Amino acid sequence: MSRLIACRNLSKRFGTTEVLRDINLEVHPGEVVVIVGPSGSGKSTLLRCLNVLEPISDGELEVGGKRLGDRGTRKRDIRRETGMVFQQFNLFPHMTARDNVMLGPRKVRGQSRREAGELADRLLNRVGLADRSHHYPSELSGGQQQRVAIARALAVNPRVMLFDEPTSALDPELRGEVLQVMQGLAADGMTMLIVTHEMRFAADVASRLIFMDEGRILHDGNPKTLFQDPPSDRFRDFLRHVQS
Amino acid sequence: MDFRWDVVWNALPQMVDGAQLTAQITLLGIGGGLLIGTLCGLITAFRVPVLHWLVFVYVSVIRGTPIVVQAMFIYFALPLAMDITLSGFAAASLCLALNAGAYITEIVRGAVQSIDKGLQDAGLALGLSYPQVLLSIVGPLAFRRTIPPLGNQFIISLKDSALFLVIGVAELAQRGEQLTAQTGRALEIWTAVAVFYLIMTFILAMIMRLIERRMRIL
């Protein structure tokens, strides 16, 4: 039981459009997998399928040893194994940063107000926002909001973290603080799947790089090797576009 | 033409009675309307099978007919059609509740549907159940958004209650008509009636403003 995520022949269709085709993927504990690819290649949809925010059309999905479709396994059980960080942060606007982080532990893990509060303080401290815990999302910068969102996702103690373009909605000068927090998580051994356009981050932090195109995984391997010697014209083109 | 204050003074007790009745009908109307509207609004927002079609018919019928016709129907036609006879007060309250309910249905539906889907995703991604997401996230946010349009609807309902003079309910407007007939002083009576309505709608508006201020709209 060493793999945290396993999907076999996973497919996703929206109506007649195939967004994901026969995805086979295994992720092991401690891996930092960066997924890149042109827009519309299915990267985000793949992440959303992994925590069943999108129902899958075909194939098998197993997360943290829990298999989708097994008797007694609810979508919620799979979601509890994963933490998700969204492009648009999606913080709950009617709650303070602290309450945002506390909601998961309280409702999902059944923690008391005090336990959840202490956990929230610890996590906000970890993302460098201890002094912002009583601020509402509207009072925080984009970078701060995204760091709160990371703390919120960590609070339910997931075994895998999914990042869906976590810096795409941020001004360039705010990206660094978010990437730094993510780098810290990677260094602590957190298993992560990251959809991003930050090639520098991919080269520095990823232990594995996946290139997706038209709903398929085209390449899957060591980031350094793939960046240095792109195995296909498709990937070479893509790299030229994002780097210019 | 001079303004005779003594006419207003003498009419005051009856007007206060009328205003009280107006307030009672309005409170019952918006209370009932809130209940109906919240329920029906949630049914349409979540497209509950079959039921949302019934709500659609209800909203269409109420929005598509004048409230005077609705009042006449409930008071005069219902006894003939279904052997249900209501007092003027009951008919007025029911009519107002049904009427406000239809509009509040749309307010609630709009508020729920306006909540960013991403917030729902964020809640589900944490592992919350769908009811938990509704209760902790979508509900509180949608509730805040209903407040400004609800205030509007409450004021409309209060003023619409004047129409119940057509079914002889002794609310404020009907008192106005009676008092004018008795005294022949239309200027004084209708001015006073208008001021009464103005005071009541103002109070309602202030209450809504207060709630709005205590709860930041997000």
Boltz contact constraints between the chains, C-beta under 6 A:
constraints:
  - contact:
      token1: [A, 51]
      token2: [B, 125]
      max_distance: 6.0
  - contact:
      token1: [A, 53]
      token2: [B, 121]
      max_distance: 6.0
  - contact:
      token1: [A, 76]
      token2: [B, 127]
      max_distance: 6.0
  - contact:
      token1: [A, 79]
      token2: [B, 125]
      max_distance: 6.0
  - contact:
      token1: [A, 79]
      token2: [B, 127]
      max_distance: 6.0
  - contact:
      token1: [A, 80]
      token2: [B, 127]
      max_distance: 6.0
  - contact:
      token1: [A, 84]
      token2: [B, 125]
      max_distance: 6.0
  - contact:
      token1: [A, 88]
      token2: [B, 118]
      max_distance: 6.0
  - contact:
      token1: [A, 90]
      token2: [B, 118]
      max_distance: 6.0
  - contact:
      token1: [A, 90]
      token2: [B, 119]
      max_distance: 6.0
  - contact:
      token1: [A, 90]
      token2: [B, 122]
      max_distance: 6.0
  - contact:
      token1: [A, 92]
      token2: [B, 137]
      max_distance: 6.0
  - contact:
      token1: [A, 93]
      token2: [B, 218]
      max_distance: 6.0
  - contact:
      token1: [A, 94]
      token2: [B, 140]
      max_distance: 6.0
  - contact:
      token1: [A, 94]
      token2: [B, 141]
      max_distance: 6.0
  - contact:
      token1: [A, 94]
      token2: [B, 218]
      max_distance: 6.0
  - contact:
      token1: [A, 104]
      token2: [B, 126]
      max_distance: 6.0
  - contact:
      token1: [A, 107]
      token2: [B, 128]
      max_distance: 6.0
  - contact:
      token1: [A, 107]
      token2: [B, 132]
      max_distance: 6.0
  - contact:
      token1: [A, 108]
      token2: [B, 126]
      max_distance: 6.0
  - contact:
      token1: [A, 108]
      token2: [B, 127]
      max_distance: 6.0
  - contact:
      token1: [A, 156]
      token2: [B, 126]
      max_distance: 6.0
  - contact:
      token1: [A, 156]
      token2: [B, 127]
      max_distance: 6.0
